[in-house]
Amino acid sequence: MSLAIHPIDLAIVCLYLGGVTLFGLWLGRGQTTNYDYLLGGRNLPWWAVLLSIVATETSAVTVLSVPGVAYARNGDMRFLQLALGYMLGRVVIVFLFLPHYFKGELFTAYDVLHRRFGGATRQTASLLFLVTRNLADGLRLFLAAIVLQNMSGLNLNICVAVLGVITIIYTFAGGIKSVVWTDCLQFAMYNIAAILAGIVLLRLLPGGVDQLFAFGREHEKFQVFDFSLDFSDKYTFAAGLIGGLFLTLATHGADHMMVQRYLSARSSRDASRALVTSGIVVCVQFAMFLLLGIGLACFYHLHPPQTELANDEAFARFLVDHMPVGILGLTLAAVFSASMSGSLNSLAGAAVNDLYAPWLGEKSASHLLWASRVFTVIFGVVQIGVGMAGPYFAKSVIDSVLAIASFSTGVVLGVFFLGILTRRVSQRAALGGLWVGLTVMCYVAFGARLPFVAPENPADLHGVWRFHIFATSLAWPWYAFVGSMTVFLTGFTLSFIWPHRTEGPASVNIEINTR
């Protein structure tokens, strides 16, 4: 095995990863209940929640895959249209969802569904969250492992396992406090790394900034808006504004990983402040990473690589080959830190509070705390497994991750709409709508494009095979819109057959001893 980077850079990466692990262990001291472990005692400052929101949705996928969107042969900056929907969606969440999350003492987003419909609806939504979040974050882990493989020469599976185990350790020990404060560190690290990479990239272009912009204009890479009505195109204005709006309502309004951050804030006002501001920050980040992608396209146009680079690999290859000693170590540490999923604590919280505790009945606070830690390890292992299967997924990981998120959370969003916007829908009608929505989305998503590559060579990130039987061509930004509307309209229609009764399961409320 030969190292592809200087020992100094390797030492910096190891020190950072070791430091993150010790930081998590230190933050975990004195935690005795799930109230501390899952919610941080509801005492986190708004700016820390803000940075955690941004870092959570950024991850290694944004750092490595978004530049690949602009780097691609026909790539440009139309991805930025999604940010418009993201910002609009956050404003809607503040008025539509947050008042429900801060009404009483909730531990997961799906407690709202339990109050409105009953346990079966909460448990179904929570199961969907568990399955799809593990898939999406396992892919994030895989993408960062590619970088570790390039720099170390280790087997890809070993790289996935190393990053996954580190994530398990600091989340197991520190809980949500460790996750949020580590997210803040990650936010600073990957943004500094991106700025440094941009400076190095411009210095390697003979014409500097002028050459980058000349190349971008010549190859039409600065296009931001596309007002066509092609529903198979994922980068149109309508897909960005409407699809991005519903995707944000789903991922930030009805997904527990984000909702957990809000519940850890000191008040609803702090959570609102953090959420709305995060939309602006994410928009700026998207623009920065897309510009990096254009710079990479310009650089590799002047200096073609020996072998063709997949879109997701371009930035990682540039970092390893061209960043100076020392700065490369900081940059790689930032990429790895962005890969270390903040979802394990959220997954553990959903599993314990929505499934495990109601099944067992009332348990002691110490028992539930240890159950949460055990589930943290279990889901960490699951994500490592998904990461090891990563080579079978599409060459654009950002599309795969966002498609998974849109597919599942859109369906759950429809159930939230039924619970928040109507009073006549019963649990039976809501579950009926949910299952119809899942069926429709299986057809829309998997009939359109199953995100796997041909298995002849698992290490090859090129070449996508698809199911063409009953194929559809709807782009993934529309998934959340179609899923949520299908569930809502179906559930509302079924409510005329199964109307809500006040004495039904919606009036049942299970109290879990978590404090």
Secondary structure, 3 states (H helix, E strand, C coil): CCCCCCHHHHHHHHHHHHHHHHHHHHHCCCCCCHHHHHHHHHCECHHHHHHHHHHHHHHHHHHHHHHHHHHCCCCCCHHHHHHHHHHHHHHHHHHHCHHHHCCCCCCCCCHHHHHHCCHHHHHHHHHHHHHHHHHHHHHHHHHHHHHHHHHHCCCHHHHHHHHHHHHHHHHHHHHHHHHHHHHHHHHHHHHHHHHHHHHHHHHHCCCHHHHHHHHHHHCCCCCCCCCCCCCCCCCCHHHHHHHHHHHHHHHHHCCHHHHHHHHCECCHHHHHHHHHHHHHHHHHHHHHHHHHHHHHHHHHHHCCCCCCCCCCHHHHHHHHHHCCCCHHHHHHHHHHHHHCCCHHHHHHHHHHHHHHHHHHCCCCHHHHHHHHHHHHHHHHHHHHHHHHCHHHECCCHHHHHHHHHHHHHHHHHHHHHHHHHCCCECHHHHHHHHHHHHHHHHHHHHHHCCCEECCCCCCCCCCEECCCCCCCCCCHHHHHHHHHHHHHHHHHHHCCCCECCCCCHHHCCCCCCCC
